[in-house]
Amino acid sequence: MFFLGASTCSKCSASTRSRSARFIPLTAIIGILSLGFSAKLNLRFGPKATLVPGLVFVAAGLALISRITADGSYWPKCCPRWCWSGSAPGSPSRR
């Protein structure tokens, strides 16, 4: 997931710092969901019921990220797709 994002961001003519900052929404959402919200979902519904939708979210997020063009701006096109992708890995985690 990170390699696809790095190769997508390398097409843009932005500085290295701004390209690195574009990964913050993805890692922030993964971290927030891993704090305990996903553990409660996992205990309530079971691992299979949370893992399968998480994998579907990952696949959908990667499909959306692969459709980003080099001329697309970050906030309206890229950031929602990164946020969608970030919600997937954090959701099936267990403590």
Order of alpha helices (4+ residues) and beta strands (2+ residues): alpha-alpha-alpha-alpha-alpha-alpha
